[in-house]
Amino acid sequence: MSTLHAPFRYDYVGSFLRPRELKAARQQYEEGKLDDAGLKAVEDQCIRELVEKQKSLGYHVITDGEFRRSYWHLDFMWGIQGIEHIELDHGYFFHDEETTKGSCKVTGKISGENHPFVEHFKFVKQFEDENTVAKQTMPSPAQTLAELYREDNGKATSAIYPDQEELLQDLAAAYRTVIRDLYDAGCRNIQFDDCTWGMIVDDNFWQEMAGAGFTLEEEAGKYLKANNLALQDLPEDLVVNTHICRGNYHSTYACTGPYDRVAPYVFAKENVNAFYLEFDDERSGSFDCLAQVPEGKKVVLGLITTKRPFLEDKAAIIRRIHEAAKFVPLENLCLSPQCGFASCEIGNKLTQEEQWAKLRLVKEIAEEVWGK
């Protein structure tokens, strides 16, 4: 078993552009022209090729690229007992684009047994070696909680869980079950992907929430509690990190705003080992918020965008790394793209080669800053 732990000096969030053959297979599957076994065979081969590419670039972490998912978050939620797949009348309204309409609702008491992601992880685990370790990504408990109260979803949630505290406890227990099953399958690196903090720093979103009688303290406290409850009593050699962004769909975004208002909650108090943070443009604000990161915790600077194909200026990125080092020691900083390349299977507006060029740039910069 590999004893490596993320984050690494050069790293990535986890999702990758789907190959043409995978998209074609999923379309055939939806049309009833390909069965479960046929789809899995294509997924398996595409993941093998992806892992080989990840290794050839010299990265120390491998993932399945989320190739077995439609969404970065919903497929995980659909795998939890007591939650089912639904389609809404509309998707999320991102900047200039509406997302697809998938969502989920509570249909019974929530638990985490027999989650399909455990088998997904086992497939990737077999490719670990002395230089690479498998990472499992999943939406944070806070993200699942937010989805369960999204618009009319809240009616179904409240019907099963009139006491939100019971929901929080059951949701956390479900996550702990999945995490324990992943651990037993050999997983030592888990990543919570989390857009909830990006939502509540966005002024437009916050005005809507505040108008409904919510306060930042209540929302941030609730999300923090959901995540930390799931992180209780974990094995000492299991690393759980979190990635925080403001939405990533077909090269568009959902939210705007610096981390400052939520930093006293998520940075100062969430019981994760490291933070993968979106800092690729002005929507993310300054590095001042990093002063809230506790001593010894690592920060992965998402300074390379996955939303656009151009390659960033190397010198400019290096300057920004040293700016961030005014708040977090350089030895506790790492570099990555700001998000995945395909948070949903539609993917961002880049080619495969442009995707790999981004990762080559991340590695080149990291080696120049920290050495090989």
N, C-alpha and C positions, 0 to 999 in steps of 0.2 A: 504494500500500500504506500502511495506517495505521502510524504509528510509535509509537502509544500502547502503554504497557505496564502490566499489572496489577502490584500491586494499586492500586485507586483509593480515595479517601477514603471513598466509599460504594460498597460492592461486594456481591457475593453468591457463593455457592459454585458453583452451576451447574445443579442439577436443579430442575424445576418440575412442579407438578401436571399430570397428563395430562388433556387435554380429553376430554369424553364421547365425541366422535366418534372420537378416536384409540383409546380403550379399546374401543369397539365394533368398529372396524376390526381391531384386533389379535385380538379374540375371533373375528371372522369368518375371519380368516386361519388361526387355530389349528383351526377347524372345517372348513377346506378350502373355504370359501365366497368367499374373496378371494385372488387370486394376488399374486405379488411386486410386480408393477407397480401393482396396485390399492392395496396397502398403502403402497407408497412414495408414491403420489400423495396419500394422506391425510396421511402423515407430513410431506411437503413443505409442504402447505398449513398444517398446524398449526404447523410451525416458522416459516413466514413470519409468521403472526399473532403468535406468541410474540416474535419479534425486533422486530416493530413495537411491541408493548407494552413491551418492555424499553427501546427507544429513547424512547418517549413518556413514560416515567417519568424520563428524563434520565440513565440509566445509561450509562457509557462502555464497558461490556463486553457482548458478546452471546454467547449459547450456543444450542445446539439444545435445551436443557432436558433432554437425554438422552432425547428422545422416541423414538429408534430402539432403545432398550435396554429389557430387562426389569429389569436390575440395574445399579447404579452401577459394579460391578466385574467381574462374571462375563462379560458380553458382550465386554469387552475381552480377557479371558483366552482366551475361545473363539476369538478372531480370531488368536491366536498360533499359528504352525505348530508341530505336535507336542503341542498341548493340545486336548482335546475336551470337549464338554458331557456331563455325567452328572447323574443325579438320585440323591440319597442317600435313606436310609430316613427321615431327619428333617432339619429345618433347624437353624439356630442358635437357641438358646434365649435369647431376649431377655427383658427384665423383663416378665413376665405374658403373653408371646406367643411362639409359635414361628414362625420365618420360613418362607418357601417353601424347597424342598429342592434347589435347583440347586447344582451345584458343578462341578469340572473335574478331569481327571486327565491325566497325561503319557502319551502313546502313542508318542512318538518324540523324536528330538533337536529341541530348541526353536530357532526362528528367527523373524524378524519381517517377512518379505516379504509384500507384498500385504495389509496389514491393512485391513479394511473401514472403520476409523475415519478413514482418510485421505480417502476419498470423502465421508464424513459431514462432515468439516471443510470440504471444498471448497464444499459447499452453503452453509454458514454464512458462509464467507469472502466470498462475493459481496455480502453486505449490509453490509460494513464501509463506513465513511465517515470524514470528518475528525474526527468526535466519538466514534467507537466502534471497538472492535477485537474480533475474535473470539478466544475462549478455548477451548482443547481440554482437557477433563478426562479423566483415566484413573486407574485404581488404581495405586498405587506398586508398584515391583518387590518391595518387602518384603511387600506385601499379596498379590501373586501367589505369592510364595514360601510364605507362611503357608498359603494355600489348597491348595498342592500337597502339603503335609504334614498337612492336616486329616484326622484320624481315619485311615481305611483308605486314603485317597489316597496316603499316604506309601509304601505298599507298591509302587504302580505307579511312583511317582517314583524310589524307590531301585532298582527293577528296571532302569530306563533310565539312571539316574544314581547308581551306587553311590558315586561320589565327589562329595560336595556342592559342592566347589570348582568342578568342571566345570559343574555346574548353575548356580551363581552367575554364572560367566563367560558361559555361553550365554544365560541370562536377560537379563543386562545388555546383551549384544550385540543381542539381539532388540529390546529397548527402544530402543537407540540407532538401530537400523534404522528403527523406526516413527517415532521423533523426527525423524530425518533426512528421511524421506519427508514428514512433516507440514511440516517446514521448507521443503522444496522446493515444497510446495503453498501456501506463503505464511504458515504459522503462525509467530507470534513469541511466543505466550503459551500455556504448557502448565502444567497443574496436576496434581500427584500427590495423589490422595486416599488417605488412609492411616489405618487403624484399628489397625494393629499396636501402636503406642505406647500406645493406650488399652487394649489387651488386657493388656499386660504391667505396667501400673500398677494393674490391678484385683486386689484381694487374693484374691478367690475363684479367679480364673483363675490367679493366680501360685502359689497353694498347690497347685493341680493340676500346674502346670508344674514347680515346685520338687520336688514329690513324685516326679516322673518323672526327676529328676536334672539338671534344667536350672538355670542360674543367670541372673540378670538380665544380668550382664555378657556372657554368651554370646549370649543372645537379642538384646539391644540391639545388640551388636557385629555380629551377623549381619545384622540388618535395616538397620543403618547402612551396612554394606558393600554390600548389595544395591542400595540406593538410590544411593549415591555412584558405584558402578561404572557405572550407567546414565547418570550425569551427566558422564562424562568426555568431553573433546574436543568440546564443543558449540559451535556458532557463538556469537560474542560478542554478537550482537544478539538472541539467543533467551533469553527469560526463563522460568525454571521455578520455580514456587512449589509449596508443599504445603499441603494442608488436613488437619488432624488432629482426629479426634473419637472418640467412644466408642460409636458405633453409632446408626443412625437408621432405624427401620423402623416404619411405621404409627404414628408418634408414640411409639414405645417406644425403649428404649436397651439396650445390651448390657453396658457396663462402667462402673465408678465408680472415681475416684481422681485425685489431682492429678498434674500433669506432673513433679513434682520429681525423681522417681527416674530418669526418662529424659531430662530436660533437658540433662544433661552430654553426652548422645549426640546426640539429634536437634537440639536448639536450637544447641548449641555447635559441632557438627561436620558436620551435613548440608549439602551444597553447593547449597542452594536460595537464591533471592533473598528470599523472604518466607514467613511462616507464617500461615495462616488457622487460628485456634485457637478451640475450643469453650470458652466461658466463660459459658454462659447460666444455670447453676444451681450449687448447692453441690457437685455431683459433680465439678466441675472443679478445686476447690481455689482457692487464692489466686493473686495475681499474682507472688508471690515468685520463682517459677520463671523469670520473664522476665529476671531478672538474668543468666541464661545466654545470652541472645540476643546475638550478636556486634554490635559497634558498626557502625552503618550499615544493618543488615538491618531490614526492615519486619515489623510484626506487625499482622494484621487481627484485631481483637477481635470474636469471635462472641458478642455480648451479647444479641442479639435471637433468641428461640427460634423455631424452625419447628415445634416439636412441639405447641404450643397456640395457639389463635386470639387470646387476649387481647393487647392492645397494652401494651407495657411503659411504665412511667412515664418520661417524657423526662428529667426532672431526675435520677432515680436512675441512668439510663444515663450521663448526662454526668458524674456523680460518679465512676462506675466508670472511665470513660475517664481521668479525671485521676488516679485511684488507680494505674492501669496506667502512667501517664506518670512515676511515681516510678522505674520500672525501665527503660522504653524512652522516649526523648524523644518528646514529643507529635508532632513533625513526622514521626516514623517510625511512627506509629500510624494505623490506618484502622478502619472499622466495617463489620460485615456481620452477617447471620444466622449462627447457630452451625453450620448445616449446610444441605444442600439441602432443598427442600420435598417431594421425592419421590425418595429414594435408590433406591427400587425402584418399579416402576410402580404398585403399590398406593397409594402416596402417603401423606402424613401427614394427620391429621384436621383439616384446614382447608378452607374453601371457596376458590374462585379469588379472590374479592374480598378475603377475609382475607389471602391470600398477598400480593396487591398492596398492601394496607394496611401490611403488615409492611415492604415495601420502601420505601413512601413515608415511613414513620417513620425508617428507617435514613438516608435521604437528608436528611430534615429535621434530624435530630440532627447528622449530619456537617457540614452547612452551618452550624449554629449553633456547633459547636466549632471548625471550621477555616476557616469563611467560604466564600462561593460561589466 
